[in-house]
Amino acid sequence: MAEGDKVQIPMTKLGNQGLEVSKLGFGCMGLTGAYNSPLSDEDGISVINYAFNKGITFFDTADVYGPHSNEILLGKALKHLPREKIQIATKFGIQRLQFPHMEVNGSPEYVRSCCEASLKRLGVEYIDLYYQHRIDTKIPIEETIGELKKLVEEGKVKYIGLSEASPSTIRRAHAIHPITAVQMEWSLWTRDIEEEIIPLCRELGIGIVPYSPLGRGFFAGKGVLESLSANSSLAMHPRFQGDNLDRNKTIYSRIESLATKHQCSPAQLALAWVLKQGDDVVPIPGTTKIKNLDNNIGSLKVKLTEEDLKDISDAVPIEEVAGDRSYQNMDHLQWKFANTPPKN
């Protein structure tokens, strides 16, 4: 089950506005560094090409990745691929990131300038799915979405998304222009969106795009089977530090045992669990290695019953997960705090 060969990746509707994407997407962030050293352009492009040739058509990037170099890399790869068969998702809103501090901007002027710059870097005439990456809690969401709506009307953006948005922000945004997708962290060890966000998205017909579906690589063995590289930002992540990591290794062992039972890898089991959360769920794991990409694609072949899904969930009791889900000093940027002021 380790290989992705002969796996047909189905297309699925993301939200009810008409966007169709591959059931498994690809998160491009890691290709230009973040958790590891950046790949060369040649290697990064070959990973993107390989993913496309295997049936992945949904590629996720952002202006802040690099910054800018990730969109440029994806743009170079797109020159050799059929544009009409690819769905590009990119994001705006993080004006400055000096880890772990982040400056967010959702003003209409900033929205437009970011969109124009992303189009240029990607070398495309339109963005399939354009997300507000983080919510600007100083500006009414109606103003931000109002500008995005104009970009849709101008044909520069096809569909609108939100990332790390609160329930009230999602609802208010959706009232101005339909939201196609909400991107949130969702994995076996990060499940806080299940109570409010998931039911709200289903009520409104919004697709769900889980980022870090493998727990930032933890369920693929990062920090457990392979040590973190010296330049990895994960060294600062609470769940990968000291006693927390030691305690979390117990969780990995349980998933490893269940994976043996299902004749797949722990990463495949963890990703299959996310994939099976619904037809409206499209995870976007990233990797820099072809073998990991094949492994991820192989997760689509893992058969899980409702009982299996419960056993897997029960193997990762949320109260036993050690460490916060976000980096230190970045808690306030989570969806729970992402309300915006009322529109006058």
N, C-alpha and C positions, 0 to 999 in steps of 0.2 A: 504493500500500500504506500511505499515511500515515494513512488514516482507519480508524476502528473500525466504520464503518457496515456493516450487513448481516453482521456476524460473530456467529455463534451461539456463545455461551460455554457449553461443556458443563459439566455437573455431574460431579464425580468423588468417589470414596470417599477420605476422608483417614484413613489407618490402617484397621484391620480391626474397629473397635468399633462401626461403624454411622454415623459422622458423614459427611454428604455436603455438599460445598461447591462453589462455582463454581471451575473449573480455574484461573482468575485471581482472586486476592483484591485487596483494596485496603488499603494501610497508611495509617492516618489521621494518624500522628504529625505530618507536616509542615503539616497544616491549622491547627495552633495554634502555629506557629513551630518552631524547631530549626535548619532549614537556611535559613530565610527569615523575613520578617515574618509574624505570624499573619494569617489571613484574618478578615474579619468573620464573625459567626455566619451571616448571610444567605448569604454567598458559600460558606462551608464546607458549609452544609446543601445548597446547590445542587449542589456537586461530588458529595456523597454520593448525592443523589437521581439525578443524571445517571448515576453509576456503576451504581446499581441498575436504572435504566431500560434500560441497555445490557446487563444480564445478570449483573453482579457482585453476588453475594449474601453474600460472605465479607468482613467488615470487621474490621480489627485495630487495637486501641488498647491503652492501658495506664494505670494510675493515675498513673504518674510523668510522663506526657506533659502538660506544662502548668506544674506538676502539676495534675491533676484536670480542667483545662478541656477536654481532648480527649475524655474520657468524657462530659462534660456536653454538648459539641457533638454527639457521636454520638447521645446520648440525645434531644436536640431533633430531630434528623433522623429518628429512629425513630418519633416520634409520627405522622409522615405516611406511614409505610411498613408493609407487612404483616409483623408480627413473625415469624409462622410460616415466612415464606419467606427469612428472614435468619439468617445464622450470625454471632454476635458472638464475637470472641476478645478477651479482655483479660488483663492480667498484673498480678501483685503481686510484691513481694519487694525492690524498691529503696526502702528507707525514706527515704533522703536522697541527693539528687544535687546536689552543688556542683561543677559541672564543673571539672576532670575527675576529681573524687573522688566515690566512690559508697559508700554504706553499705547493706549487704544484710541482710535479716532473714527467716529461714525458720521462725520459731517458730510452733507451732500457734495460739497466741493471736493472733499478727500475721496469719496466714493468714485466720482467721475474720473479724477486724475489717476487713481489706482487702476481703474478698468482700462483706460487708454494705455497706460504703461504696460499692463499685463498682456493686452492684445499685441502690442509691439514685440515684447520679449518672446511670446509664444509664436509669433509670426502667423496669427490667424485672424479671421475677420469677425469671429464671434466666439464667446465662451459658452459651453453647454450648460454648466451649472456654476453659478457665482455665489459664493458664501460670504457672509459677514463672519470673519474668523473669530473675533471676540466682540462682546457687546460693549459699546460705549455707554456707560451708565450716566453720562452727563447730557446726552442728547436723546430726545424722544425717538423711539424706534420708528414712528411714523415718518419722520424726516429722512432717515436713512433709507427705508424701504421706498419712500416716494421717489428718491433719485434712482434707485435700482429699477423701479417700474419704468421710468423714462428710458433707461438703457435697454430694457426689454422691448419697449415700443420702437426704439431706434434699430433693433436687430443686433445690437452688440452683445447682448446676453439672452440666452434662450430661457433659462429657468433660474429661480432664486433659492438660495439655501441659507441656513443659519447654523452656527456652531457654538456650543456652550451657551445657549440662550435659555432663560427661565420660562416656565409655563406661560406666565402672563405676557412676556415679551413675544413668545411664539404666537399666541392667540392674537395679540394686537397687530403684529406684523402681517399675519395671514389675512386679517380684515382689510388691509391696504392693497395687498397683491398676494395671490396664492403662493405659499411656500411649498416647494417641491420636496426638499429634503432637510433633515436636521442631522448634523454630524456631532456625535457625542462619543466619549470614551465608554466602551462597553466590552467587557470580557468576563471570564469566570471570576476574576477577583475585583471587578469594578461593576457593581450592579445597581448603583443608586438611581439610575434613570428608570428602573422597571416600575416603580410605584406611580409616578406622575407623568413623566415625559412620554413613555411608550403609549399608554392609553390615550393621551392627548393627540399624539401624532396619528394614531389610528382613527380617532374621532374626526380629525380634520383631513384625512387622506394624505398625510405627509410621510414620505419614505424615511427610513432610518439608516444612517451610514455610520457604523461603529468604527472609530479609529482605535489604534492599539488593541485589536481584538485578541492578540496573543500576550496581553499584559506587558507591553513594551519588550517583547521577546522572551519574557520569563518562562512562558509555557513551551518555548522552543529550546529551553535550557540555558538562556542567558543568565549569568550570575550563578548558575547551578553546575552545569556541565562545562561551560566555558567561562573563563573569568572576563570581567569587563576590561575593555581597552582603556589605557590611561587617559585618552582624550575624549572618552564617552561621557556625555552629560548624565548618563544613568548613575555614575558614581555619586552624584548629588541627590539622587532620587531616594526618598525615605524608605521605600520598599526594598531597595537594593543595598542598604547600609547595615553593617554590623549585626546586632542581635535580630533586627527585623528580618534580614535576609536568611539568617539561620532558622528562624521560626517558619518563614515562608517555604523553606526547602521541604518541610514536612508535607505541605500542600502539593508541591511538585511530585513528591513520591507517590501520593495517592492517585494523581492523574496518570502518572507513569504506569501504575498497576492496572488501572482501568483501560489504558491504551493497549496494554499487552492483551487483555481480554478481547478487545475489539480488533486486534491485529493491525494496529496503526501506530503512528508515533504520537507522543504527548501533544505536540504542536497540532497535528491533524485532528486529534480528539477535541482539543480546546477550540480550534477554528470551526470544526463541524458543529459544535454546540452553539456557536454564534450563528452560523449559517441556518441552523434549524429553528431559529427563534421566529421565523416567519418569512413569507414570500417578499415582504416589504423591507427586508433587512439585507443590506449589501455591505459586508465588511471590506476594509481596504488595507490589508496587511502589506507591509513593505519589506524589502530585503535587498541586499546587494549581491546575493549569491544565487546562481541558477539552481543549485540543488535544493535550496530552501524554497525557491519559487515552485519547483516541481512538487515538493513536499506539500506546500500550501494548496496547490491545485488538486492534489490527491485527496484532500479533506472532503471534496465534493463526492467522493465515492464511499465515504464512511456512512453506514446505515445506522441510524439511531431511532429507537422507539421512544414514546413518551416516558416510559419507565427508565430507559437509559438516560434521557435528558435529566430526569430527577436525580438519578444516582450520581451523575456528573456534578450537578449543582450542589448536592449534599456533600460531596467530597471537598468542596471549597466553602465552608461556612464563613460568611462575610465577617462575622465577629472575630474569627481567628486570623484574618489577614492582618499582618503586622505592617504598620506605616501608612501614612496618608497617600491618596492616589495622585496628588499633585506635588510639584516641587515646593520646597520651602519658600515662603513669602509670596506664593502664587495662588493661595487658596481663594482669595477674594475675586479671582477671575473665573471661578467655576460657575456653572449654570445656576446654582442656588442663589447666587448674589447678583445675577445679571438682569435686574429690573431697570427700566429706564424711566425718566421723569414723564409725567403726563403731558400730552400735547395740549397747548393752550387753545 
